[in-house]
Amino acid sequence: MELATRLGLRKPEEFAPLWVVDFPLLELDEESGRWHAMHHPFTSPKPEDMELLATNPGKVRANAYDMVLNGNEIGGGSIRIHDKATQQLMCKYLGFTEEEARNQFGFLMDAFQFGAPPHGGLAFGLDRLVAILGGQETIRDFIAFPKNNSGRDVMIDAPSIIDDKQLEELHIKVDL
């Protein structure tokens, strides 16, 4: 946004919507040699790219999308993986052992046994859209935070236990 302002490219009075598609599914971390999910570990690959997972994972496109208005992301989403084999393959590429995958995502893997239907959607950032319509640069004045009085996100049970490798990666030390 700063570069667009400096280069005179921002025109707030114009309505410029944009769909962003064809995101990469995975990104290789050169330092660790591991693949990381560009969106999240449950985003499905585009069906026509499935065979590339085994031969060229960096070329696989995510079945994901973002909606942008005047340079601001106002919504994003994806089609989720809905079968166990594909989810296991994603976990493998992301460096999870079977035990780690079971500990973190067992509930999901179990659900796939019952025939989960395709699922997708768009998380629309109403707070961002209202800020844009209000002529504001930030959403601070338009969001309710924290999500509840205890600061917990009850939908994803956060905050939750973080494994030692994640703490080390973020250079965080926990003293109990």
Rosetta constraint file for C-alpha pairs under 8 A:
AtomPair CA 1 CA 5 HARMONIC 6.17 0.50
AtomPair CA 1 CA 10 HARMONIC 8.00 0.50
AtomPair CA 1 CA 71 HARMONIC 7.15 0.50
AtomPair CA 2 CA 6 HARMONIC 6.22 0.50
AtomPair CA 3 CA 7 HARMONIC 6.02 0.50
AtomPair CA 4 CA 8 HARMONIC 6.05 0.50
AtomPair CA 4 CA 9 HARMONIC 4.89 0.50
AtomPair CA 4 CA 10 HARMONIC 5.69 0.50
AtomPair CA 5 CA 9 HARMONIC 6.05 0.50
AtomPair CA 5 CA 10 HARMONIC 5.60 0.50
AtomPair CA 10 CA 70 HARMONIC 7.58 0.50
AtomPair CA 11 CA 70 HARMONIC 7.69 0.50
AtomPair CA 12 CA 70 HARMONIC 6.83 0.50
AtomPair CA 14 CA 70 HARMONIC 7.57 0.50
AtomPair CA 15 CA 69 HARMONIC 7.23 0.50
AtomPair CA 15 CA 70 HARMONIC 6.50 0.50
AtomPair CA 16 CA 69 HARMONIC 5.66 0.50
AtomPair CA 16 CA 70 HARMONIC 5.00 0.50
AtomPair CA 16 CA 71 HARMONIC 7.94 0.50
AtomPair CA 17 CA 67 HARMONIC 7.23 0.50
AtomPair CA 17 CA 68 HARMONIC 5.65 0.50
AtomPair CA 17 CA 69 HARMONIC 4.42 0.50
AtomPair CA 17 CA 70 HARMONIC 6.30 0.50
AtomPair CA 18 CA 67 HARMONIC 5.80 0.50
AtomPair CA 18 CA 68 HARMONIC 5.03 0.50
AtomPair CA 18 CA 69 HARMONIC 6.33 0.50
AtomPair CA 19 CA 65 HARMONIC 6.82 0.50
AtomPair CA 19 CA 66 HARMONIC 5.78 0.50
AtomPair CA 19 CA 67 HARMONIC 4.73 0.50
AtomPair CA 19 CA 68 HARMONIC 6.31 0.50
AtomPair CA 20 CA 65 HARMONIC 5.46 0.50
AtomPair CA 20 CA 66 HARMONIC 5.04 0.50
AtomPair CA 20 CA 67 HARMONIC 6.31 0.50
AtomPair CA 20 CA 68 HARMONIC 7.46 0.50
AtomPair CA 21 CA 63 HARMONIC 7.91 0.50
AtomPair CA 21 CA 64 HARMONIC 6.34 0.50
AtomPair CA 21 CA 65 HARMONIC 4.75 0.50
AtomPair CA 21 CA 66 HARMONIC 6.83 0.50
AtomPair CA 22 CA 61 HARMONIC 5.51 0.50
AtomPair CA 22 CA 62 HARMONIC 6.27 0.50
AtomPair CA 22 CA 63 HARMONIC 7.21 0.50
AtomPair CA 22 CA 64 HARMONIC 7.08 0.50
AtomPair CA 22 CA 65 HARMONIC 7.43 0.50
AtomPair CA 23 CA 38 HARMONIC 7.87 0.50
AtomPair CA 23 CA 61 HARMONIC 5.61 0.50
AtomPair CA 23 CA 62 HARMONIC 5.47 0.50
AtomPair CA 23 CA 63 HARMONIC 7.75 0.50
AtomPair CA 23 CA 64 HARMONIC 6.65 0.50
AtomPair CA 23 CA 65 HARMONIC 7.45 0.50
AtomPair CA 24 CA 38 HARMONIC 6.65 0.50
AtomPair CA 24 CA 58 HARMONIC 7.13 0.50
AtomPair CA 24 CA 59 HARMONIC 6.90 0.50
AtomPair CA 24 CA 60 HARMONIC 6.05 0.50
AtomPair CA 24 CA 61 HARMONIC 4.46 0.50
AtomPair CA 24 CA 62 HARMONIC 5.49 0.50
AtomPair CA 25 CA 37 HARMONIC 6.08 0.50
AtomPair CA 25 CA 38 HARMONIC 5.60 0.50
AtomPair CA 25 CA 39 HARMONIC 7.06 0.50
AtomPair CA 25 CA 43 HARMONIC 7.60 0.50
AtomPair CA 25 CA 44 HARMONIC 7.97 0.50
AtomPair CA 25 CA 45 HARMONIC 6.47 0.50
AtomPair CA 25 CA 58 HARMONIC 7.47 0.50
AtomPair CA 25 CA 60 HARMONIC 5.68 0.50
AtomPair CA 25 CA 61 HARMONIC 4.94 0.50
AtomPair CA 25 CA 62 HARMONIC 4.22 0.50
AtomPair CA 25 CA 63 HARMONIC 7.87 0.50
AtomPair CA 26 CA 35 HARMONIC 5.99 0.50
AtomPair CA 26 CA 36 HARMONIC 5.45 0.50
AtomPair CA 26 CA 37 HARMONIC 4.73 0.50
AtomPair CA 26 CA 38 HARMONIC 5.34 0.50
AtomPair CA 26 CA 57 HARMONIC 6.80 0.50
AtomPair CA 26 CA 58 HARMONIC 5.91 0.50
AtomPair CA 26 CA 60 HARMONIC 7.20 0.50
AtomPair CA 27 CA 35 HARMONIC 5.42 0.50
AtomPair CA 27 CA 36 HARMONIC 5.21 0.50
AtomPair CA 27 CA 37 HARMONIC 6.46 0.50
AtomPair CA 27 CA 38 HARMONIC 6.24 0.50
AtomPair CA 27 CA 58 HARMONIC 6.37 0.50
AtomPair CA 28 CA 33 HARMONIC 6.44 0.50
AtomPair CA 28 CA 34 HARMONIC 5.73 0.50
AtomPair CA 28 CA 35 HARMONIC 4.42 0.50
AtomPair CA 28 CA 36 HARMONIC 6.28 0.50
AtomPair CA 28 CA 58 HARMONIC 7.24 0.50
AtomPair CA 29 CA 33 HARMONIC 5.39 0.50
AtomPair CA 29 CA 34 HARMONIC 5.42 0.50
AtomPair CA 29 CA 35 HARMONIC 6.04 0.50
AtomPair CA 29 CA 36 HARMONIC 7.00 0.50
AtomPair CA 30 CA 34 HARMONIC 7.43 0.50
AtomPair CA 34 CA 93 HARMONIC 7.58 0.50
AtomPair CA 34 CA 94 HARMONIC 6.62 0.50
AtomPair CA 34 CA 95 HARMONIC 6.60 0.50
AtomPair CA 35 CA 93 HARMONIC 6.04 0.50
AtomPair CA 35 CA 94 HARMONIC 5.23 0.50
AtomPair CA 35 CA 95 HARMONIC 7.31 0.50
AtomPair CA 36 CA 93 HARMONIC 7.98 0.50
AtomPair CA 36 CA 94 HARMONIC 5.65 0.50
AtomPair CA 37 CA 41 HARMONIC 5.49 0.50
AtomPair CA 37 CA 94 HARMONIC 7.11 0.50
AtomPair CA 39 CA 43 HARMONIC 6.70 0.50
AtomPair CA 39 CA 62 HARMONIC 7.98 0.50
AtomPair CA 39 CA 64 HARMONIC 7.70 0.50
AtomPair CA 41 CA 90 HARMONIC 6.81 0.50
AtomPair CA 41 CA 91 HARMONIC 7.30 0.50
AtomPair CA 41 CA 94 HARMONIC 7.87 0.50
AtomPair CA 42 CA 80 HARMONIC 5.45 0.50
AtomPair CA 42 CA 81 HARMONIC 5.48 0.50
AtomPair CA 42 CA 87 HARMONIC 7.01 0.50
AtomPair CA 42 CA 90 HARMONIC 7.96 0.50
AtomPair CA 43 CA 62 HARMONIC 6.55 0.50
AtomPair CA 43 CA 63 HARMONIC 6.59 0.50
AtomPair CA 43 CA 64 HARMONIC 7.05 0.50
AtomPair CA 43 CA 78 HARMONIC 6.03 0.50
AtomPair CA 43 CA 79 HARMONIC 6.05 0.50
AtomPair CA 43 CA 80 HARMONIC 4.68 0.50
AtomPair CA 43 CA 81 HARMONIC 5.73 0.50
AtomPair CA 44 CA 62 HARMONIC 6.07 0.50
AtomPair CA 44 CA 63 HARMONIC 5.54 0.50
AtomPair CA 44 CA 64 HARMONIC 7.97 0.50
AtomPair CA 44 CA 78 HARMONIC 7.58 0.50
AtomPair CA 44 CA 79 HARMONIC 5.92 0.50
AtomPair CA 44 CA 80 HARMONIC 5.12 0.50
AtomPair CA 44 CA 81 HARMONIC 4.48 0.50
AtomPair CA 44 CA 82 HARMONIC 7.96 0.50
AtomPair CA 45 CA 49 HARMONIC 6.46 0.50
AtomPair CA 45 CA 50 HARMONIC 6.29 0.50
AtomPair CA 45 CA 60 HARMONIC 6.52 0.50
AtomPair CA 45 CA 61 HARMONIC 5.82 0.50
AtomPair CA 45 CA 62 HARMONIC 4.59 0.50
AtomPair CA 45 CA 63 HARMONIC 5.33 0.50
AtomPair CA 45 CA 81 HARMONIC 7.87 0.50
AtomPair CA 46 CA 50 HARMONIC 6.71 0.50
AtomPair CA 46 CA 60 HARMONIC 7.40 0.50
AtomPair CA 46 CA 61 HARMONIC 5.80 0.50
AtomPair CA 46 CA 62 HARMONIC 5.64 0.50
AtomPair CA 46 CA 63 HARMONIC 4.88 0.50
AtomPair CA 49 CA 53 HARMONIC 7.18 0.50
AtomPair CA 49 CA 59 HARMONIC 7.97 0.50
AtomPair CA 49 CA 60 HARMONIC 5.45 0.50
AtomPair CA 49 CA 61 HARMONIC 6.66 0.50
AtomPair CA 50 CA 60 HARMONIC 7.33 0.50
AtomPair CA 51 CA 55 HARMONIC 7.24 0.50
AtomPair CA 52 CA 56 HARMONIC 4.98 0.50
AtomPair CA 52 CA 57 HARMONIC 5.82 0.50
AtomPair CA 52 CA 59 HARMONIC 6.91 0.50
AtomPair CA 52 CA 60 HARMONIC 6.08 0.50
AtomPair CA 53 CA 57 HARMONIC 4.49 0.50
AtomPair CA 53 CA 60 HARMONIC 6.46 0.50
AtomPair CA 56 CA 60 HARMONIC 7.23 0.50
AtomPair CA 62 CA 78 HARMONIC 7.87 0.50
AtomPair CA 63 CA 78 HARMONIC 5.67 0.50
AtomPair CA 63 CA 79 HARMONIC 5.60 0.50
AtomPair CA 63 CA 80 HARMONIC 7.95 0.50
AtomPair CA 64 CA 76 HARMONIC 7.67 0.50
AtomPair CA 64 CA 77 HARMONIC 5.73 0.50
AtomPair CA 64 CA 78 HARMONIC 3.91 0.50
AtomPair CA 64 CA 79 HARMONIC 6.33 0.50
AtomPair CA 65 CA 76 HARMONIC 5.71 0.50
AtomPair CA 65 CA 77 HARMONIC 5.56 0.50
AtomPair CA 65 CA 78 HARMONIC 6.06 0.50
AtomPair CA 66 CA 73 HARMONIC 6.84 0.50
AtomPair CA 66 CA 74 HARMONIC 7.72 0.50
AtomPair CA 66 CA 75 HARMONIC 5.63 0.50
AtomPair CA 66 CA 76 HARMONIC 4.07 0.50
AtomPair CA 66 CA 77 HARMONIC 6.40 0.50
AtomPair CA 67 CA 73 HARMONIC 5.89 0.50
AtomPair CA 67 CA 74 HARMONIC 5.79 0.50
AtomPair CA 67 CA 75 HARMONIC 5.01 0.50
AtomPair CA 67 CA 76 HARMONIC 6.05 0.50
AtomPair CA 68 CA 72 HARMONIC 5.26 0.50
AtomPair CA 68 CA 73 HARMONIC 4.29 0.50
AtomPair CA 68 CA 74 HARMONIC 5.57 0.50
AtomPair CA 68 CA 75 HARMONIC 7.04 0.50
AtomPair CA 69 CA 73 HARMONIC 6.37 0.50
AtomPair CA 69 CA 74 HARMONIC 6.54 0.50
AtomPair CA 72 CA 128 HARMONIC 7.87 0.50
AtomPair CA 73 CA 125 HARMONIC 7.91 0.50
AtomPair CA 73 CA 128 HARMONIC 7.78 0.50
AtomPair CA 74 CA 124 HARMONIC 6.00 0.50
AtomPair CA 74 CA 125 HARMONIC 4.87 0.50
AtomPair CA 74 CA 126 HARMONIC 7.20 0.50
AtomPair CA 74 CA 128 HARMONIC 5.86 0.50
AtomPair CA 74 CA 129 HARMONIC 6.07 0.50
AtomPair CA 75 CA 122 HARMONIC 6.20 0.50
AtomPair CA 75 CA 123 HARMONIC 5.35 0.50
AtomPair CA 75 CA 124 HARMONIC 4.14 0.50
AtomPair CA 75 CA 125 HARMONIC 5.31 0.50
AtomPair CA 76 CA 122 HARMONIC 5.27 0.50
AtomPair CA 76 CA 123 HARMONIC 5.39 0.50
AtomPair CA 76 CA 124 HARMONIC 6.62 0.50
AtomPair CA 77 CA 120 HARMONIC 7.05 0.50
AtomPair CA 77 CA 121 HARMONIC 5.53 0.50
AtomPair CA 77 CA 122 HARMONIC 4.35 0.50
AtomPair CA 77 CA 123 HARMONIC 5.86 0.50
AtomPair CA 78 CA 120 HARMONIC 5.49 0.50
AtomPair CA 78 CA 121 HARMONIC 6.15 0.50
AtomPair CA 78 CA 122 HARMONIC 7.06 0.50
AtomPair CA 79 CA 118 HARMONIC 7.24 0.50
AtomPair CA 79 CA 119 HARMONIC 5.77 0.50
AtomPair CA 79 CA 120 HARMONIC 4.08 0.50
AtomPair CA 79 CA 121 HARMONIC 6.82 0.50
AtomPair CA 80 CA 118 HARMONIC 6.80 0.50
AtomPair CA 80 CA 119 HARMONIC 5.48 0.50
AtomPair CA 80 CA 120 HARMONIC 5.69 0.50
AtomPair CA 81 CA 86 HARMONIC 6.82 0.50
AtomPair CA 81 CA 87 HARMONIC 6.28 0.50
AtomPair CA 81 CA 118 HARMONIC 7.29 0.50
AtomPair CA 81 CA 119 HARMONIC 7.74 0.50
AtomPair CA 82 CA 86 HARMONIC 7.87 0.50
AtomPair CA 82 CA 87 HARMONIC 7.66 0.50
AtomPair CA 82 CA 112 HARMONIC 6.70 0.50
AtomPair CA 82 CA 116 HARMONIC 5.69 0.50
AtomPair CA 82 CA 117 HARMONIC 6.23 0.50
AtomPair CA 82 CA 118 HARMONIC 5.49 0.50
AtomPair CA 82 CA 119 HARMONIC 7.14 0.50
AtomPair CA 83 CA 87 HARMONIC 6.40 0.50
AtomPair CA 83 CA 112 HARMONIC 5.75 0.50
AtomPair CA 83 CA 115 HARMONIC 7.67 0.50
AtomPair CA 83 CA 116 HARMONIC 7.09 0.50
AtomPair CA 84 CA 88 HARMONIC 6.01 0.50
AtomPair CA 84 CA 109 HARMONIC 5.91 0.50
AtomPair CA 84 CA 112 HARMONIC 5.60 0.50
AtomPair CA 84 CA 113 HARMONIC 7.38 0.50
AtomPair CA 85 CA 89 HARMONIC 6.20 0.50
AtomPair CA 86 CA 90 HARMONIC 6.21 0.50
AtomPair CA 87 CA 91 HARMONIC 6.20 0.50
AtomPair CA 87 CA 109 HARMONIC 7.71 0.50
AtomPair CA 88 CA 92 HARMONIC 6.17 0.50
AtomPair CA 89 CA 93 HARMONIC 6.29 0.50
AtomPair CA 90 CA 94 HARMONIC 6.15 0.50
AtomPair CA 91 CA 95 HARMONIC 6.37 0.50
AtomPair CA 91 CA 96 HARMONIC 5.32 0.50
AtomPair CA 91 CA 97 HARMONIC 7.73 0.50
AtomPair CA 91 CA 101 HARMONIC 6.51 0.50
AtomPair CA 92 CA 96 HARMONIC 5.49 0.50
AtomPair CA 92 CA 97 HARMONIC 6.85 0.50
AtomPair CA 92 CA 98 HARMONIC 7.94 0.50
AtomPair CA 96 CA 100 HARMONIC 5.59 0.50
AtomPair CA 96 CA 101 HARMONIC 5.66 0.50
AtomPair CA 97 CA 101 HARMONIC 6.12 0.50
AtomPair CA 98 CA 102 HARMONIC 6.08 0.50
AtomPair CA 99 CA 103 HARMONIC 6.13 0.50
AtomPair CA 100 CA 104 HARMONIC 6.17 0.50
AtomPair CA 101 CA 105 HARMONIC 5.45 0.50
AtomPair CA 101 CA 106 HARMONIC 6.69 0.50
AtomPair CA 102 CA 106 HARMONIC 4.18 0.50
AtomPair CA 102 CA 107 HARMONIC 7.95 0.50
AtomPair CA 102 CA 109 HARMONIC 7.64 0.50
AtomPair CA 105 CA 109 HARMONIC 6.40 0.50
AtomPair CA 106 CA 110 HARMONIC 6.00 0.50
AtomPair CA 107 CA 111 HARMONIC 6.27 0.50
AtomPair CA 108 CA 112 HARMONIC 6.46 0.50
AtomPair CA 109 CA 113 HARMONIC 7.10 0.50
AtomPair CA 110 CA 114 HARMONIC 7.64 0.50
AtomPair CA 111 CA 115 HARMONIC 7.35 0.50
AtomPair CA 111 CA 116 HARMONIC 6.62 0.50
AtomPair CA 112 CA 116 HARMONIC 5.21 0.50
AtomPair CA 125 CA 129 HARMONIC 6.36 0.50
AtomPair CA 126 CA 130 HARMONIC 6.05 0.50
AtomPair CA 127 CA 131 HARMONIC 6.17 0.50
AtomPair CA 127 CA 139 HARMONIC 6.17 0.50
AtomPair CA 127 CA 142 HARMONIC 5.43 0.50
AtomPair CA 127 CA 143 HARMONIC 5.96 0.50
AtomPair CA 128 CA 132 HARMONIC 6.26 0.50
AtomPair CA 128 CA 138 HARMONIC 7.69 0.50
AtomPair CA 128 CA 139 HARMONIC 5.74 0.50
AtomPair CA 128 CA 142 HARMONIC 7.75 0.50
AtomPair CA 129 CA 133 HARMONIC 6.18 0.50
AtomPair CA 130 CA 134 HARMONIC 5.93 0.50
AtomPair CA 130 CA 142 HARMONIC 7.22 0.50
AtomPair CA 131 CA 135 HARMONIC 6.19 0.50
AtomPair CA 131 CA 136 HARMONIC 5.05 0.50
AtomPair CA 131 CA 137 HARMONIC 6.89 0.50
AtomPair CA 131 CA 138 HARMONIC 6.66 0.50
AtomPair CA 131 CA 139 HARMONIC 5.68 0.50
AtomPair CA 131 CA 141 HARMONIC 7.99 0.50
AtomPair CA 131 CA 142 HARMONIC 6.58 0.50
AtomPair CA 132 CA 136 HARMONIC 5.67 0.50
AtomPair CA 132 CA 137 HARMONIC 7.01 0.50
AtomPair CA 139 CA 143 HARMONIC 6.34 0.50
AtomPair CA 146 CA 150 HARMONIC 7.89 0.50
AtomPair CA 146 CA 151 HARMONIC 5.34 0.50
AtomPair CA 146 CA 152 HARMONIC 7.89 0.50
AtomPair CA 147 CA 151 HARMONIC 6.11 0.50
AtomPair CA 147 CA 152 HARMONIC 6.77 0.50
AtomPair CA 147 CA 153 HARMONIC 6.41 0.50
AtomPair CA 148 CA 152 HARMONIC 6.33 0.50
AtomPair CA 148 CA 153 HARMONIC 7.45 0.50
AtomPair CA 152 CA 157 HARMONIC 7.02 0.50
AtomPair CA 152 CA 158 HARMONIC 5.65 0.50
AtomPair CA 152 CA 159 HARMONIC 6.24 0.50
AtomPair CA 153 CA 157 HARMONIC 5.66 0.50
AtomPair CA 153 CA 158 HARMONIC 5.07 0.50
AtomPair CA 153 CA 159 HARMONIC 7.14 0.50
AtomPair CA 154 CA 158 HARMONIC 6.69 0.50
AtomPair CA 162 CA 166 HARMONIC 6.47 0.50
AtomPair CA 162 CA 167 HARMONIC 6.84 0.50
AtomPair CA 163 CA 167 HARMONIC 6.56 0.50
AtomPair CA 164 CA 168 HARMONIC 6.09 0.50
AtomPair CA 165 CA 169 HARMONIC 6.11 0.50
AtomPair CA 166 CA 170 HARMONIC 6.29 0.50
AtomPair CA 167 CA 171 HARMONIC 5.99 0.50
AtomPair CA 167 CA 172 HARMONIC 5.02 0.50
AtomPair CA 167 CA 173 HARMONIC 6.77 0.50
AtomPair CA 168 CA 172 HARMONIC 6.10 0.50
AtomPair CA 168 CA 173 HARMONIC 7.58 0.50
